[in-house]
Amino acid sequence: MFDKAIALVQRQLADPAGYSADVGEHVDTQVKIKALVDRLTWARDRSLEAIQLANAGNVPAAIEKWRLIIPNYFPAYG
């Protein structure tokens, strides 16, 4: 999912609701695009770490990784 977002934020993306030509028109400089790509890359890397931890049976550590990405969604483990 994050890989797809990383690719999509780097180009014009039509508004599916039809309100504007580009839902990302506010990301209008290379500096802003790079910052967004960097954040998405960081989130992708944390999610891959979380999956690896869960697959290894370390669910508490996996949940902590997910909480870094989505802090208000995952409750504390245990």
Order of alpha helices (4+ residues) and beta strands (2+ residues): alpha-alpha-alpha
